[in-house]
Amino acid sequence: MAVRFEWTDDFSVGDQELDTQHRYLFAIGNRLQDAGVEGAQKIAMELFQYCREHFEAEEAQMQKVGYPDLDLHHEFHNNLINDLNVTVDGGIKDQDQLEAFIVFFRRWLIEHVMYQDKKYFDFCQTQAE
């Protein structure tokens, strides 16, 4: 399976702090793959905790600049936290569950950063003009 989580500048949202946090999420995704079933639960828990911290920081930044879609963005974040909570509570017991979780998280991370977080970047760009 081993499709790596690779950061490129295409994922940048134009905010150094948030980009650094997004890079770390990519790194956690790779560590999750490397951990195998035996270590996946611990990494999934770290991912859950880090996402909560990152989402709080991201939403605070959005609130600070008056981002109009903050409520919707918060809902996207809550949905992922709920999904991660189910995984952490249920555990990752075999390779199929691990692979399904990695695919889910990879898809969510890339789509969220590329589409939802980029909307925030676009908003900030229009405010700067």
Solvent accessible surface area in square Angstrom, and as a share of the most:
residue,aa,sasa,rsa
1,M,104,0.46
2,A,79,0.61
3,V,80,0.46
4,R,89,0.33
5,F,4,0.02
6,E,110,0.49
7,W,49,0.17
8,T,65,0.38
9,D,114,0.59
10,D,95,0.49
11,F,21,0.09
12,S,30,0.19
13,V,3,0.02
14,G,56,0.54
15,D,28,0.15
16,Q,156,0.69
17,E,101,0.45
18,L,3,0.02
19,D,11,0.05
20,T,75,0.43
21,Q,26,0.12
22,H,1,0.01
23,R,102,0.37
24,Y,86,0.33
25,L,1,0.01
26,F,5,0.02
27,A,42,0.32
28,I,0,0.00
29,G,0,0.00
30,N,24,0.12
31,R,94,0.34
32,L,0,0.00
33,Q,26,0.11
34,D,101,0.52
35,A,31,0.24
36,G,19,0.18
37,V,36,0.21
38,E,159,0.71
39,G,24,0.23
40,A,0,0.00
41,Q,63,0.28
42,K,161,0.68
43,I,17,0.09
44,A,0,0.00
45,M,74,0.33
46,E,44,0.20
47,L,0,0.00
48,F,21,0.09
49,Q,91,0.40
50,Y,44,0.17
51,C,0,0.00
52,R,134,0.49
53,E,110,0.49
54,H,4,0.02
55,F,9,0.04
56,E,129,0.58
57,A,32,0.25
58,E,0,0.00
59,E,27,0.12
60,A,60,0.46
61,Q,48,0.21
62,M,0,0.00
63,Q,128,0.57
64,K,162,0.69
65,V,58,0.33
66,G,50,0.48
67,Y,13,0.05
68,P,98,0.61
69,D,62,0.32
70,L,36,0.18
71,D,122,0.63
72,L,86,0.43
73,H,4,0.02
74,H,80,0.36
75,E,96,0.43
76,F,62,0.26
77,H,2,0.01
78,N,64,0.33
79,N,76,0.39
80,L,1,0.00
81,I,30,0.15
82,N,88,0.45
83,D,66,0.34
84,L,0,0.00
85,N,62,0.32
86,V,109,0.63
87,T,28,0.17
88,V,20,0.11
89,D,113,0.58
90,G,41,0.40
91,G,21,0.20
92,I,13,0.06
93,K,142,0.60
94,D,68,0.35
95,Q,91,0.40
96,D,112,0.58
97,Q,81,0.36
98,L,2,0.01
99,E,55,0.25
100,A,64,0.49
101,F,12,0.05
102,I,5,0.02
103,V,66,0.38
104,F,62,0.26
105,F,0,0.00
106,R,62,0.23
107,R,137,0.50
108,W,43,0.15
109,L,1,0.00
110,I,44,0.22
111,E,86,0.39
112,H,8,0.04
113,V,1,0.00
114,M,59,0.26
115,Y,136,0.52
116,Q,35,0.15
117,D,1,0.01
118,K,44,0.19
119,K,97,0.41
120,Y,5,0.02
121,F,55,0.23
122,D,79,0.41
123,F,38,0.16
124,C,35,0.21
125,Q,89,0.40
126,T,80,0.47
127,Q,111,0.49
128,A,88,0.68
129,E,174,0.78
